[in-house]
């Protein structure tokens, strides 16, 4: 399984494993529409090891994630 951090920009992937995340962050992401099985894309990478901007494709919701959190999210490339 690959991590969200390793994905190239603008490639659609499916979230498959969010169990390694902190429970608070996982619940917040689910409330914003980022759940296991949904399709997401990495839209931007901030410079100097800054956060990633990730878009939930279906609802076009965007959030910024720390790289350390993105590394803990498993994805599947369809």
QUISULWO-V306255 format. One record per pair of residues at least 4 apart in sequence whose ideal C-beta (glycine too) atoms are under 8 Angstrom apart, sorted by the first residue. I is the first residue (numbers start at 0). GAP is how many residues later the second one is. D is the distance in whole Angstrom. If there is no record, write none. Layout:
# QUISULWO-V306255
I_GAP_D + I_GAP_D
This chain:
# QUISULWO-V306255
0_15_6 + 0_16_6 + 0_73_4 + 0_74_7 + 0_75_7 + 1_4_5 + 1_5_7 + 1_11_8 + 1_72_7 + 1_73_6 + 1_74_8 + 1_75_7 + 2_4_8 + 2_67_7 + 2_68_5 + 2_69_7 + 2_70_6 + 2_71_6 + 2_72_7 + 3_9_7 + 3_11_8 + 3_36_7 + 3_38_7 + 3_48_7 + 3_50_7 + 3_61_8 + 3_66_4 + 3_67_7 + 3_69_4 + 3_70_8 + 3_71_5 + 4_47_7 + 4_62_6 + 4_65_4 + 4_66_4 + 4_68_8 + 6_4_6 + 6_6_6 + 6_35_5 + 6_68_6 + 6_70_8 + 7_34_7 + 8_32_8 + 8_33_6 + 8_34_7 + 8_35_7 + 8_36_7 + 9_31_6 + 9_32_7 + 9_33_7 + 10_30_7 + 10_31_7 + 10_66_7 + 11_27_5 + 11_28_7 + 11_29_5 + 11_45_6 + 11_66_7 + 12_26_7 + 12_27_6 + 12_28_7 + 12_62_4 + 12_63_7 + 12_64_5 + 12_65_7 + 13_23_6 + 13_24_7 + 13_25_6 + 13_26_8 + 13_61_6 + 13_62_5 + 13_63_8 + 13_64_6 + 14_19_7 + 14_20_7 + 14_21_5 + 14_22_7 + 14_23_6 + 14_25_6 + 14_58_6 + 14_59_8 + 14_60_6 + 15_20_6 + 15_21_8 + 15_58_5 + 15_59_6 + 15_60_5 + 16_19_7 + 16_56_7 + 16_57_3 + 17_8_5 + 17_11_7 + 17_17_8 + 17_18_6 + 17_55_6 + 17_56_8 + 18_7_8 + 19_52_4 + 19_53_8 + 19_54_8 + 20_4_5 + 20_5_4 + 20_8_7 + 20_48_6 + 20_51_5 + 20_52_7 + 21_4_7 + 21_47_8 + 22_4_6 + 23_4_6 + 24_4_6 + 24_44_6 + 25_4_6 + 26_4_6 + 27_4_7 + 28_5_4 + 28_6_7 + 28_34_7 + 29_4_7 + 29_5_5 + 31_24_7 + 31_29_6 + 31_31_6 + 32_5_7 + 32_23_5 + 32_25_8 + 32_26_5 + 32_28_5 + 33_4_6 + 33_6_7 + 33_20_8 + 33_22_5 + 33_27_7 + 33_29_7 + 37_18_6 + 37_19_8 + 37_20_6 + 38_17_7 + 38_18_4 + 38_19_6 + 38_39_8 + 39_14_5 + 39_15_6 + 39_16_6 + 39_17_6 + 39_35_8 + 40_13_7 + 40_14_5 + 40_16_6 + 41_10_5 + 41_11_7 + 41_12_6 + 42_10_5 + 42_11_7 + 42_12_5 + 42_19_7 + 43_8_7 + 43_9_4 + 44_5_8 + 44_7_6 + 44_8_8 + 45_4_3 + 45_5_5 + 45_6_7 + 45_7_8 + 45_18_8 + 48_18_6 + 49_17_8 + 50_13_4 + 50_14_6 + 50_15_5 + 50_16_7 + 51_12_7 + 51_13_5 + 51_15_7 + 51_18_5 + 52_9_6 + 52_10_7 + 52_11_5 + 53_8_7 + 53_9_6 + 53_10_8 + 53_11_6 + 53_16_7 + 54_5_6 + 54_6_7 + 54_7_5 + 55_4_7 + 55_5_4 + 55_6_8 + 64_4_5 + 64_5_5 + 64_8_8 + 65_4_7 + 66_4_6 + 67_4_7 + 68_4_7
